[in-house]
Amino acid sequence: MIADAPIPVAVLTGFLGAGKTTLLNFLLKDPFLSDAAVIINEFGDVGIDHLLVERADENVIEMASGCLCCTIRGDLIDTIHDLLARRGRGELSRFNRIVIETTGLADPAPVLHAVMSEPGLLAACRLEGVITVVDAVNGMATLDAHAEAVKQVAVADRIVLTKVDLLVGQEGEDTLFAIIGRLRKLNPAARLLTTHRNEATAERLFTMGLFDPRTKTADVQRWLAAEAYEMGGRHHGHHHHHDVSRHDAYIRSFSFTEANAISPQGLELFMELIKSYHGPNLLRMKGIVKLADDPGKPVVLHGVQHVFHPPVRLQAWPDGDERTRLVFIVKDIEKPMIEGLFRAFTDQISGGADAFTDKTLSLNR
């Protein structure tokens, strides 16, 4: 038996040497995570021995903070199912959050896919977001050399910059400004925190989902951060003269709004088309959408590549803005193609069939 309310799941990622282990150690001492379950890839990779008080069994460790910690046994989905089942039977304390720590070389997308697409987990869990750790000293070189590191930043809801205290003098200041600027271009909406002076607290990092944990209501404006994505799109625009040695030369972000409603069938087809033709390059997508069948009750969308979380229908618009708002972080996709396709479906309600046909055909070009 699972909990009535879906359990928030957060993914902690970051490239090798970024300081993810140090951050995890710090966070696990925070009372905010005292009722969390932590899933790590290999127990030996995370130095938390000094926090252990007893071994509950061969897979689950109880820590001094009260957290539970376990390793991924073969398959992440099986591990989460096992934790939930044992929680339901009363064999484990009733943790209220799951934190998944990935390996330093990992593309976070498969982990996100597991949480967002496994039918058995959808009723029990909801993706809260992604925390990506970046080394301020070596981050520029890492982003230049490794496409995985760029993707980890691009899909993040929170970015934690480590080793800032090692940057000293004018050269250090220049390095700090450069890495911050690059992170902002890659992901303009992610909240950027540092480990310097313990700024990256658990509460600041883990309050990143759609629902405000204090009010239990949807905070769409904060979650979407559409204005930041739109500014990111202005910075990126239509770049064809980037340094091609940089993996992030092809990453762009943008947002758009639409006052007209879209039919449920049109929205479903729109999502299927962008997943089918652009799934691997659709790094992250969020949105709140006005549907024609009941314009007063919007749906919330959340996708990573070709996997979308089941839409959540709200009982009312959470703010005074009743327009569709969609935000995207993509690789090698231009804003006009996505925006034009969506508007073509809203045109269907007023008879714009020709626009729909043109935009659908353009996907094959």
N, C-alpha and C positions, 0 to 999 in steps of 0.2 A: 504494500500500500504506500502511495506517495503522498506528499503534502498537498493540501488543497491549492495553495498558491504556487505558481511556477517558481523554481529556484533559479536565481540569477547565476549565470555562468560567465566568468571573465577569463580571457586568454592573456597570459603574460609571455611576451616574446622579446627577442632582441638577439643581435648577432653575437658570435663567440667573442668573449672578452669585454662585452659592453658593461658588465657589472650586474647582470641579472640575479646572480646568486646572492650578492651582497644586498641588493634591494629586497629580495624575497626574505632574507633573514630579518631585515629591519621591519618589514611589513608584518611578519608572523608574530612579532612581539606587540603589535598594536591591538588593543582591546576591540577595535572595530572588526577584526577578523577572528575573534575568539570563537565564533560558532561557524567557522568555515571548514570546508574539506578541500585539501590541496592535492592535486594530481600532478606528479612530475614524471618525466620520461625515464630517467634513471636515478635511483636514489643516491648513488654515489656521486653524482654530479652536483648535488646541492649539499653544502656543508651545514647541516642543521642538527648535528649530533648533540650539541650542547643544549638543545631545546627539548630533547626527548626525555620522557619520564617513564614510559613503559611501552612495551610492545603488545598491542592488542591481539595481533595474530601475524601471520607471515606477510600479509599485504598491507595492513593498516596500522599506522603508528599514531599513538596519542602523544601530543606535545604539551609542554608546560603551559602554553598559552590556552590550551583547550582545543586547539585545532586538531583535525585528523589529517594524516598525510599518507598517501599511498603511491605506488609506482604503477605505470601503465603496464598491465599484464596482457601482452599480445595485441589487444585491440582496445582503443580508447572507449568505444561504445560499450563494450562488455564491462570495462572497469566502472563506468558511470552507472550502468544498470545494476552492477553488483553493489555499489555504494548505496544506491537508492533503495534496493530491495532490503538490504541489511538495516538501513535506517528505518524503513517501514516496519520491520519485524522487531524493532527495539534493540537490535544488537549493537547499533552505533548511536551516538548522540544525534539529536535532530539538528544537523548542520543547516544553516540558512543561506549558504553561498558555496559555489564551487569555483576554485581557481585552478586553471590548467596551465602549467608551465611547459613551454615547448623547448626543443633543443635549439642551440644557437644557429644551426644551419637550416632550420625548418621554414618552409613556406607555411604560414599560418592558415592558409585557405582550407586544407583538408580537415583541420581541427574545427574550424568554423562550420564546414559542411556537415560534420558529424552531429554537431549540436542543433543545426538548423533543419536537417532533413530526415533524421532518423525518427520514424513514426512513434516508436516506443518512448522517445525522450521528449517529444514536442509537448506533451501534456504535463510533463514533470519539470521541464527546464525552459528557460528563455535566455538567449544570448544577451548579456549585459554590454559587452564591448571588448576592445582589444587595447592592451597596454604594451607599448613598445619601448624598450630601453636602448638608448643610443650613447655611445662613448664620445664625449665632447672632444677628446684629444685625437682619436683615430677615426672618428666618424666619417670625415670627408673621404679618406682613403678607402674605408670599408664600403661606402656607398658607390664609389667609383668602380670598385673591383667586383662587387657581388650584387647581382640582381635581386637575390633573396632579401638582402638588407633593405633595398629600396622598397620592395613590396611590403615588408614588415612595417615600414614607416607609413606607406600610402594607405594601408587599411586601418591604421590606429585611430582610436578615440582619445587616447592619452599617450603623450610621448614624454618619457623621463630621460633627461640629459644628465649623465653621470660624469664624474671626474672633472667637474668645472673648476674645482679648487687647484687643479694641476696647471691650469692655464694662467700664466703670470706674465706681467710686462705687456708691452705693446704688441708683441707677436701673439701672445696668448689672447689678448683682447680681439685682435683681428681674426684669430681662429674661431673664437666664440661667436662673433658676429656672422662669420661665414657659415658655420654649421647651423645656426639658428635661421638664417635666411634661407638656406637650402631646405631645411625641414619645413619651413613655412610655405615654400613653393610646392613642395611635394604634397603637403597635407595642411592647407591653410586653416582648417576648422578644428583640428585636434588641440586639446588643451596641453600646453607645454609647461612641464614642471622640471625642477632640478633636484638632485639629492643633496645639494649644498644647503647646509643649515636645516636639514631634515624637512625641506619644503614638500617633498613628495609623500605626504601622509596617506594612509589607507583610505580615509574618508574622501580626500580629494581625488584619489585615483579611481575608487570603485563606485562613485555616484555619477555614472556616465550613461545609464540606460534611459529608455524613453520615459519611464515613470519615476518621478521624484520620490525617493524613499521617505522623505519627511511628510509629504502631503498625500502620497499614494495616487497622485493624479498624473496624467500625461503632460509633460513639459516639452511640447513639440519644438518650440522656438530654440530652446537650449540644445535639444538633441540633434536637430537638423543643422543648426548654425549656417543657414542658407546664405546669409550675407557674406560670411567668410569664404564660402566656396565660390560665390560669384566674383569676389575680389581675386581669388586664386585664378579663376578663368581669365580675368583681365590681364593678370601677369603672364599667363601662359599663352593665351590666344592661339595663333596658328603657327607654331614654331617649326620651321624646317631648317634652321641654321644653328641648332644646338651642337655642342661638342658631342659627336656620336659615340665617344668613348664613355660617356656617362649614361648609365642605364635609366636614370630618371629624365633623360631628354624626351622620352616619349610619354611620360606621365602627365596628365592634366586633370584639373578639377573644374566643375562648373555646376551651376544651378539654374533653374528656370521656374516660372510660375505660369499658371493657366487658370483663368476665371471660369471657363466653360467646363461643364461636367463631362465625364466619360462614362460610357455604359460599362457594366461589369464584364460583358463579353469582350468589349473593346480593350479594356484594361488587361484581361487575361491574354488576349492575342498579342498585345503590345509587349507584355512581359515574355511571352513565348518566343517572339521574334528576336528580341534583343538577346535573350539567353542562347538561342540557337545559333545566331550569326556572330555574336560578340562575347559569349560567355566567358572564355578565358581572360579577355581583356577588360571585363567589367569588374574592376577590383572591389568596388564598394558602391552600393546604391541605397539611399534612404528616401522616404517621401511620405507625405500625407496627401491623399487624393480624394477629390470630390466625385462621387458616383451619381449617375443620373437617376438611379432607382430610388435614392433617398439622399438628396444633397445635404441634408442637415446632419448626416452621420457619416463622416469620412472614414476611410480605411488607411491604416499605416502600413507601409511597405519597408522591407529590409532585406537586401540581397548581397551576396558575396559571390562573384563570378556567376556560374549558372545555377546557383542554389538560392532560393528565396524562402525566407521564413513565411509560414502561412499568414496572410494578411490579417491584421487585427482591426475590427470595426469598433470605432469609438461611439459612444452614445450621443456626443455632440462635439462641435468644434471647440478645441481647448482654449482658443484665443479669438480675438476679433477678426482675424484674417481667415476668410472662408474660401481661399483660392487653393488649388492644387500647388504644392511645392515639392519639387524633386531635386535631389542633389546627387552628383556622381563623382567618383574618382575612377579614371579609366586609363587604359594604355592604348595609344594609337586609334582613338575614336574621336571624331570631331563633334562638337556640341550641336551644330545644325542638323546632323543626321538624326540624333536621338530626339531633340526637341521637335523637329519637323514631323517625325513619325508619330510622336505622342499627339501633337496638334491635329494631325490627320485623323486620328481616331475620335478626337472631340468634335471635329468637323462632321463626322458621320451623323451626329445627332441633328445637325442642321442640313444634312444632305450633301456633304462634301465628299462624295464617293471618288471623284477624279483625283483629289489630293491624296486620298488613302492609297489608290492604285499606284500613283507615281512614287510615293514614298516606299511602298512595299517592294516595288520593282528595283528601287535604288539599292536595296540591301544586297542584291545579287551582283552589284557592280564592283 
